[in-house]
């Protein structure tokens, strides 16, 4: 999922270091999400299908999961695209991109007049993505 953005960012390792840009928070959020999603999947497999209340709870969690990936502000310069994890890149309208905000911010670095501001946008997009993934993981936690 993150491979393309991470690979793309490796073209600028020195700049990433000098601007204190790191994917660590996002990688951590994705790892946490993966663990929680795995536990959710196990609970779903063991679910008593005759218990309508439990079915409703699990279904609601799945609805909230998808909603958690929606940013009401949308992507930068494209407020009509609101899904943080998957949307068309602003550089390729025909293909979807994982983490399009990060990808576009990295892609635009070389064309920006102020590199410091451009790297700031990369950091912001990583932060938005990490928060979103962490919030999505929260929707799948076991309900007491």
N, C-alpha and C positions, 0 to 999 in steps of 0.2 A: 504494500500500500504506500509506504513512504519511500520506497526504493528510488523512484525517479527523482523526487525532490532532494533526497539525501545525496544521490549521485551527482545531480546538477550542482548542488552546493559544494561538492568536493573540487569543483573547478576553481573555487575561491577559498582554499583553506586558510591562507594567511590573513585575508580580509575578514573572514569569519572570526578568527582569533582576535584580531585587532579591534573589531567592533563588538566583541563579547557575544557573538551569536552562537547558540548551541541548540541542538535538537534534543538534548537530554530530557527536558521536561515533557516533550511530546513522546519520546520513546518510553519514558516511564508511564505516562498516561495510557499508551497503547498496551503496554505489558499488563497494567492493572486491569484495563478493559478486557483483555483476553482471558485473564484468570477469572474475573467475575462472570463473563459470558459463558465460560466453560462450566462454572458452577450452576448458572442459570439453566443451561442445557441439560445438565444432570437432573436438576429438580424437575424440569419439564418432562424428561423421560420417565421419572418415577411418579409423576402426578396421577392422582386418582381421577380419571376422566369423568367419573360420576359425581364428583364434588363440584357443582356449578360455581360456587363462590371462589374456589381455588382457580378454576378455569378462567373466571372473570378477572381475577387478580393478575394472572400471568398474561392474559390478553392485554389488559391495561398497561402492564409493564412494557410490552412490545410496542404499543402505540406511543407511549412516552419516550421509548428509546428512539424511535424515528424522529419524533418532535425535538428531541434534545440536539439533534444534528442541524437544526435550522437556526440560523442567525437572523433575527428580525431586521438587522441593519443591512444584511446582504453582503456580498463580496465587494471589495473596493472598486469604485467606479462602475459597478454592475449590481445595483440593489435588487434587481429582479431575480438574480441567482442567489439563493439564500442557504443552500446546503453546503456546509463547511467541508464535508468529506469528499463529495463528488459533484462536479459541475464542469461544463465546458471551460477550457482555458480561454483566456481572452486572446491568445495567440493561435488557437486552432479551434474554430467553432464546431468542427465536425467530430472531434474526439473528446471524450470526457477525460477529466484529469483528477487524480486523487489529490486531496488537499490543494485545490486550485488557488486559494489565496497565497499559500506559501510558494507554490510553483510560479505563479505570475510575478510575485514580488522578487523572487530570485532571477527570473528571466529578465525583468526590467532594470536590474542593477546597472548594467553597462550603458543603458540609454538615459539614465538620470543625470541631471546636472550636479546634484548634491549627493555624493555617494553615502555620506553619513546618514542623511535622511532616508535614503533607499534601504540601507541596512537596518535602520530603525523600523521601517515597515516590515522587513523580513522578521525581525524579532517580534513585532506586534502580531503578525500572522501566525507565527509559531505559538505564541501565547494564546491566541484565540482558539487555535486547533487543540492545544493541550487542555485548555479549560473545557472545551466542548466534548472531547473524548472522555475526560474525567466525569463530567456531568452525565454523559450518556451511560457510563458505567454505573453511576449511582441509581439509575432507573431500574437496573437489573438485580440490585441487592435483594436478598431475601426479606420479605415483609414479615414482621413479627406477628 
